Structure formats: C-alpha cells, structure tokens
Amino acid sequence: MTFNENNVNANSPYLGGGVTTDSVKVHMQSIHHMFVAIAKAVIFGHEINNNFQIGCMIAYAPMYAYSCDPKDVILSAEEMNKIYFFSGVMCRGFYPSYKMREFERKGIIIAKDK
C-alpha cells in the first residue's frame, strides 16, 4: 500500500494532504502529485520484485440520499464519486471523463510533468 486513505483529500485537503490554501486548483494539483508518487512507487516496487502486490486503501463512508427526491439522489451520487475518483485513478491509471469535465467547468488545468 502506498498512501493510506488518500481520498480523505476530497473533503479535507489539510488532513489528507497538508494543503493549507482554499484554492481548488492547488488542491487538485496536489492530488495529481500524489497520484504520480503512487504510480512511481508501484513501478519501483515491481522493479525490486515483480511479484510484489501493491494495492490501495480508501476511506469508505457511503452517502445515502436524504430522500427519494431525484435532486437528493443525484447529490449523494456526486458525493460518492468523490470517493470513487481516487480508487478509479489508482486502479485504471487515468482520470475519468466526469472529472475531466468538472476540471474544464472550473477552469482547472493539471500540470502533468513527463
């Protein structure tokens, strides 16, 4: 395991990643750096021993809709996506399309180093 419960960053940037600013752009960039660090740690681990099994741990607290009102159901699904986003990127290796659309709407550009 690389980072424990790294999705805590979604709702608590300081607790989950030490981010002290309210800037969403800085927050998302710091999460990207964490994803890169995780990927590099996995690559390095497999260079040491190809049989290593390296996984991830997420904090999981289901978000149930307040009522059966479609607005509440959509809100709970959006909150759950905050959790799924982290495991999805770590397991699949890329950002999901819904997150890329969110970045575009919010004017967030992630600097991706090579």
LUMZAPA-115084 format. One line per field, with one value per residue: x, y, z of N, C-alpha, C in turn. Coordinates in Angstrom, 3 decimals. Last residue first. Layout:
n_east = (X | ...) $
n_north = (Y | ...) $
n_up = (Z | ...) $
ca_east = (X | ...) $
ca_north = (Y | ...) $
ca_up = (Z | ...) $
c_east = (X | ...) $
c_north = (Y | ...) $
c_up = (Z | ...) $
This chain:
n_east = (6.469 | 3.757 | 0.963 | -1.112 | -4.465 | -6.568 | -9.833 | -12.269 | -14.572 | -15.077 | -12.753 | -13.143 | -15.470 | -14.418 | -12.723 | -14.610 | -15.880 | -13.802 | -11.168 | -7.674 | -5.912 | -5.461 | -7.108 | -6.512 | -6.295 | -8.730 | -10.532 | -9.928 | -10.743 | -13.484 | -14.995 | -15.332 | -16.752 | -18.980 | -20.506 | -21.467 | -23.068 | -24.996 | -26.197 | -27.275 | -29.145 | -30.885 | -31.801 | -33.136 | -35.185 | -36.194 | -36.087 | -33.569 | -30.862 | -28.928 | -25.864 | -22.697 | -20.432 | -17.183 | -13.973 | -10.790 | -8.836 | -5.749 | -4.175 | -1.292 | 0.927 | 2.708 | 5.652 | 6.865 | 9.007 | 10.823 | 11.861 | 10.025 | 7.781 | 8.463 | 8.516 | 5.766 | 4.727 | 5.893 | 4.752 | 2.065 | 2.301 | 3.156 | 0.883 | -0.983 | 0.198 | -0.137 | -2.948 | -3.273 | -2.189 | -4.063 | -6.291 | -5.330 | -4.964 | -7.662 | -8.961 | -7.594 | -7.234 | -4.267 | -2.840 | -2.563 | -2.082 | -3.745 | -5.789 | -5.963 | -6.289 | -8.578 | -11.110 | -12.440 | -10.382 | -8.453 | -9.262 | -8.131 | -6.089 | -5.749 | -2.290 | -0.254 | 0.506 | 0.842) $
n_north = (15.209 | 16.622 | 18.364 | 20.459 | 20.739 | 23.359 | 24.326 | 25.511 | 24.195 | 22.769 | 21.148 | 19.562 | 18.217 | 16.740 | 15.092 | 13.678 | 12.215 | 10.579 | 9.891 | 9.717 | 6.559 | 4.140 | 2.344 | 2.564 | 5.322 | 6.280 | 4.903 | 5.830 | 8.562 | 8.424 | 7.411 | 9.742 | 11.370 | 9.841 | 10.329 | 12.867 | 12.172 | 10.638 | 12.608 | 14.232 | 12.462 | 12.263 | 14.875 | 15.119 | 13.158 | 12.170 | 10.416 | 11.831 | 11.847 | 9.089 | 8.220 | 7.455 | 5.358 | 5.733 | 4.685 | 5.465 | 3.028 | 1.792 | -0.312 | -2.444 | -4.586 | -7.361 | -8.485 | -9.780 | -8.301 | -6.325 | -3.881 | -3.131 | -2.912 | -0.570 | 1.278 | 1.282 | 2.206 | 4.736 | 5.966 | 6.029 | 7.728 | 10.083 | 10.638 | 11.112 | 13.394 | 15.196 | 15.349 | 16.639 | 19.102 | 19.947 | 20.275 | 22.461 | 24.434 | 24.712 | 25.542 | 27.212 | 27.530 | 25.980 | 23.897 | 20.460 | 17.958 | 15.867 | 15.383 | 17.770 | 19.636 | 18.788 | 17.043 | 15.882 | 14.609 | 13.466 | 10.978 | 9.356 | 7.930 | 5.730 | 5.719 | 5.217 | 2.226 | -1.165) $
n_up = (-17.267 | -15.402 | -15.864 | -14.226 | -14.873 | -14.691 | -14.205 | -14.738 | -14.137 | -16.480 | -16.522 | -14.260 | -15.109 | -17.205 | -15.735 | -14.287 | -16.263 | -17.249 | -14.864 | -15.455 | -15.134 | -13.872 | -12.563 | -9.835 | -9.350 | -10.370 | -8.645 | -6.119 | -6.532 | -7.310 | -5.228 | -3.664 | -5.372 | -5.918 | -3.667 | -4.374 | -6.553 | -5.229 | -3.648 | -5.706 | -6.816 | -4.621 | -4.384 | -6.827 | -6.640 | -3.455 | -1.434 | 0.781 | 1.138 | 0.009 | 1.615 | 1.192 | 2.968 | 3.306 | 3.203 | 2.274 | 0.534 | -0.388 | -2.842 | -3.425 | -4.823 | -4.621 | -6.197 | -8.260 | -9.063 | -7.090 | -7.991 | -9.873 | -8.296 | -6.895 | -8.991 | -9.654 | -7.204 | -7.063 | -9.298 | -8.473 | -6.226 | -7.449 | -8.995 | -6.950 | -5.825 | -7.900 | -7.828 | -5.391 | -6.069 | -7.932 | -6.295 | -4.700 | -6.600 | -7.421 | -5.140 | -2.465 | 0.193 | 1.546 | 2.606 | 2.468 | 3.557 | 2.850 | 4.700 | 6.182 | 4.064 | 2.597 | 2.991 | 0.918 | -0.540 | 1.124 | 1.578 | -0.289 | 0.874 | 2.708 | 2.613 | -0.192 | -0.751 | 0.000) $
ca_east = (6.802 | 5.178 | 1.427 | 0.223 | -3.486 | -5.624 | -8.681 | -11.050 | -13.995 | -16.081 | -12.998 | -11.963 | -15.513 | -15.450 | -12.144 | -13.690 | -16.677 | -14.309 | -12.440 | -8.786 | -6.284 | -4.321 | -7.161 | -6.673 | -5.212 | -7.463 | -10.586 | -9.644 | -9.391 | -12.483 | -14.632 | -14.612 | -15.536 | -17.959 | -19.839 | -20.600 | -21.920 | -24.136 | -25.493 | -26.282 | -28.017 | -30.225 | -31.049 | -32.035 | -34.065 | -36.199 | -36.143 | -34.936 | -31.709 | -29.771 | -27.226 | -23.533 | -21.495 | -18.375 | -15.275 | -11.754 | -9.629 | -6.776 | -4.539 | -2.682 | 0.821 | 1.320 | 5.021 | 5.775 | 7.831 | 10.319 | 12.523 | 11.419 | 7.840 | 8.243 | 9.748 | 6.778 | 4.333 | 6.175 | 6.205 | 2.447 | 1.799 | 4.017 | 2.168 | -1.199 | 0.100 | 1.226 | -2.270 | -3.784 | -1.528 | -2.687 | -6.309 | -5.765 | -3.805 | -6.613 | -9.302 | -7.595 | -8.594 | -4.957 | -3.297 | -2.828 | -1.285 | -2.575 | -5.404 | -5.808 | -5.177 | -7.273 | -10.237 | -13.196 | -11.566 | -8.167 | -9.617 | -9.331 | -5.755 | -6.969 | -3.469 | -0.868 | 1.300 | 0.000) $
ca_north = (13.987 | 16.505 | 16.979 | 20.421 | 19.977 | 22.728 | 23.682 | 26.149 | 25.018 | 23.723 | 22.125 | 20.434 | 19.095 | 17.754 | 15.992 | 14.562 | 13.164 | 11.677 | 9.598 | 10.464 | 7.786 | 4.896 | 2.416 | 1.243 | 4.424 | 6.732 | 4.753 | 4.428 | 8.198 | 9.081 | 6.523 | 8.581 | 11.904 | 9.958 | 9.031 | 12.727 | 13.065 | 10.010 | 11.505 | 14.772 | 12.932 | 11.062 | 14.271 | 16.039 | 12.978 | 13.286 | 9.841 | 11.423 | 12.297 | 10.242 | 7.893 | 8.653 | 5.551 | 6.019 | 4.500 | 5.625 | 4.254 | 1.784 | 0.988 | -2.019 | -3.255 | -6.959 | -7.632 | -10.484 | -8.297 | -7.693 | -4.626 | -3.280 | -4.023 | -1.830 | 0.966 | 0.915 | 0.899 | 3.755 | 5.748 | 5.280 | 6.360 | 9.427 | 10.372 | 10.012 | 12.175 | 14.835 | 14.792 | 15.275 | 18.299 | 19.716 | 19.221 | 21.205 | 23.942 | 24.366 | 24.227 | 27.135 | 27.207 | 27.035 | 24.949 | 21.656 | 19.084 | 16.141 | 14.342 | 16.493 | 19.745 | 18.920 | 17.651 | 16.762 | 15.149 | 14.749 | 11.948 | 10.080 | 9.211 | 6.536 | 5.177 | 6.192 | 3.453 | 0.000) $
ca_up = (-18.001 | -15.727 | -15.880 | -14.837 | -14.105 | -15.611 | -13.569 | -15.220 | -13.071 | -15.986 | -17.587 | -14.352 | -13.932 | -17.486 | -16.731 | -13.567 | -15.478 | -18.078 | -15.520 | -14.878 | -15.841 | -14.367 | -14.027 | -10.447 | -8.942 | -10.964 | -10.098 | -6.430 | -6.115 | -8.150 | -6.334 | -3.133 | -4.749 | -6.962 | -3.774 | -3.202 | -6.757 | -6.244 | -2.989 | -4.783 | -7.630 | -5.145 | -3.282 | -6.512 | -7.570 | -4.406 | -2.786 | 0.442 | 2.241 | -0.299 | 1.204 | 1.273 | 1.982 | 4.102 | 2.557 | 3.360 | 0.546 | 0.651 | -2.295 | -3.561 | -4.230 | -4.841 | -5.183 | -7.591 | -9.929 | -7.140 | -6.918 | -10.295 | -9.243 | -6.182 | -8.267 | -10.652 | -7.728 | -6.011 | -9.263 | -9.674 | -6.077 | -6.457 | -9.661 | -7.895 | -5.031 | -7.489 | -9.010 | -5.544 | -5.033 | -8.376 | -7.306 | -4.095 | -5.840 | -8.390 | -5.683 | -3.924 | -0.236 | 0.806 | 3.521 | 1.666 | 4.035 | 2.025 | 3.761 | 6.867 | 5.012 | 1.945 | 3.994 | 1.804 | -1.216 | 0.467 | 2.621 | -0.696 | 0.247 | 2.651 | 3.275 | 0.716 | -0.845 | 0.000) $
c_east = (7.909 | 5.411 | 2.870 | 0.744 | -2.169 | -4.554 | -7.840 | -9.790 | -12.714 | -15.490 | -13.993 | -12.203 | -14.338 | -15.573 | -13.141 | -13.043 | -15.787 | -15.134 | -12.981 | -10.081 | -7.474 | -4.663 | -6.008 | -6.606 | -5.309 | -6.344 | -9.292 | -9.665 | -9.061 | -11.078 | -13.547 | -14.105 | -14.684 | -16.666 | -18.758 | -19.844 | -20.950 | -22.899 | -24.567 | -25.510 | -26.911 | -29.002 | -30.273 | -31.168 | -32.881 | -34.991 | -36.268 | -34.908 | -33.153 | -30.655 | -28.008 | -24.910 | -22.319 | -19.506 | -16.395 | -13.131 | -10.506 | -7.526 | -5.633 | -2.912 | -0.586 | 1.109 | 3.584 | 5.116 | 6.632 | 9.004 | 12.119 | 12.202 | 9.232 | 8.335 | 9.612 | 8.070 | 5.357 | 5.826 | 6.581 | 3.942 | 2.236 | 3.597 | 3.111 | 0.102 | -0.127 | 1.219 | -0.844 | -3.126 | -1.994 | -1.950 | -4.913 | -5.722 | -4.132 | -5.388 | -8.232 | -7.872 | -8.697 | -6.369 | -4.017 | -3.463 | -1.489 | -1.742 | -4.125 | -5.272 | -4.919 | -6.099 | -8.819 | -12.342 | -12.298 | -9.407 | -9.356 | -9.857 | -6.975 | -6.730 | -4.616 | -2.109 | 0.781 | 0.894) $
c_north = (13.258 | 15.207 | 16.951 | 18.996 | 19.970 | 22.059 | 23.002 | 25.588 | 25.727 | 24.696 | 23.194 | 21.533 | 20.066 | 18.732 | 17.093 | 15.545 | 14.138 | 12.676 | 10.825 | 10.107 | 8.435 | 6.139 | 3.200 | 1.272 | 3.062 | 5.757 | 5.150 | 4.194 | 6.753 | 8.595 | 7.110 | 7.713 | 10.771 | 10.541 | 9.068 | 11.400 | 12.978 | 10.860 | 10.790 | 13.653 | 13.476 | 11.450 | 13.047 | 15.478 | 13.906 | 13.123 | 10.922 | 10.784 | 11.852 | 10.568 | 9.169 | 8.299 | 6.803 | 6.292 | 4.737 | 5.564 | 4.261 | 3.103 | 0.804 | -0.641 | -2.742 | -5.656 | -7.332 | -9.663 | -8.994 | -7.681 | -6.094 | -4.072 | -4.200 | -3.030 | -0.362 | 0.494 | 0.409 | 2.342 | 4.719 | 4.974 | 5.509 | 7.971 | 9.645 | 9.637 | 10.966 | 13.555 | 14.358 | 14.603 | 16.847 | 18.855 | 18.928 | 20.063 | 22.584 | 23.792 | 23.773 | 25.703 | 27.065 | 26.585 | 26.094 | 22.713 | 20.368 | 17.331 | 14.596 | 15.420 | 18.407 | 19.002 | 17.774 | 17.471 | 16.169 | 15.398 | 13.361 | 11.014 | 9.997 | 7.918 | 6.182 | 5.549 | 4.492 | 1.237) $
c_up = (-17.322 | -16.470 | -16.334 | -14.719 | -14.869 | -14.759 | -14.641 | -14.589 | -13.498 | -14.973 | -17.126 | -15.381 | -13.954 | -16.320 | -17.098 | -14.532 | -14.717 | -17.269 | -16.253 | -15.600 | -15.137 | -15.160 | -14.633 | -11.969 | -9.617 | -10.607 | -10.773 | -7.937 | -6.463 | -7.807 | -7.227 | -4.282 | -4.193 | -6.415 | -4.852 | -3.241 | -5.583 | -6.504 | -3.968 | -4.088 | -6.732 | -5.971 | -3.750 | -5.389 | -7.295 | -5.328 | -3.855 | -0.942 | 2.036 | 0.906 | 0.942 | 0.729 | 2.254 | 3.123 | 3.557 | 2.717 | 1.792 | 0.572 | -1.243 | -2.980 | -4.489 | -4.085 | -5.590 | -6.488 | -9.295 | -7.913 | -6.980 | -9.252 | -9.839 | -7.101 | -7.522 | -9.965 | -8.753 | -6.478 | -8.206 | -9.680 | -7.268 | -6.258 | -8.705 | -8.604 | -5.936 | -6.651 | -8.649 | -6.748 | -5.096 | -7.352 | -7.849 | -5.111 | -5.227 | -7.685 | -6.666 | -4.391 | -1.755 | 0.445 | 2.825 | 2.561 | 3.256 | 2.437 | 2.998 | 5.927 | 5.696 | 2.923 | 3.440 | 2.840 | -0.353 | -0.131 | 2.095 | 0.395 | -0.207 | 2.041 | 3.200 | 1.329 | 0.143 | 0.000) $
